[in-house]
Amino acid sequence: KRTVVLISGRGSNMTALIAAAGDPAYPAEIVGVISDRANAAGLGIAAARGIATKVITRADHASKDAHDAAIEAALVTFGAELVALAGYMRILGGRFVEKWKGRMVNIHPALLPAFKGLDTHARALRAGMRIHGCTVHFVTPDMDDGPIIAQAAVPVMIGDNEDTLAARVLKAEHRLYPLALGLVAEGKARMEGGHTVFAHFVD
Ligand code: GRF
């Protein structure tokens, strides 16, 4: 499945998806990367791997709707069948989300539905969690709220700070995201009636 990755920054999850898609047997192909920030480090990484990149900033568009429409147009140009949000730090509008319903996924650095939003690692530490992790989910209009496709848990270690915990979760993200996108690209996980439906494995 032709997949476009949306980023805003570092792009380490994008890099993990590109690496997975380097295997011809992987069911998704990364055909483009779109960033809303011109200085996103991930843009250079994608370009170095021969992936087409496009910068579409909010500032260059008169309204949020016009920004979403520009992203939609770029996705059409790329021939995208799936969209993977990977550290994309903007909320996409309802119309856009509806159009990509069941075909757009996101990775969130917490075990949803706990710790939606930002600063998940600091909040998990403050809450005294002994387990933390990451989630890949289908994107729905409410932020970090869509049906869960896959999760990975990591232990919170005694003496962890935000950085050590974030690093442990990030490693798990890089394994989880290729796995989850693969399930969606193969049709083994799909969104139906607001839930994730998993294919049965018969043999
Ligand atoms: C990741 O922790 C991701 O879960 C969150 O933002 C971070 C992006 O990191 N949504 P990167 O750009 O993939 O390195």
Residues whose N, C-alpha, C, O or C-beta is under 5 A from the ligand:
A	BS01	GRF	G9 R10 G11 S12 N13 M14 A86 G87 I107 H108 P109
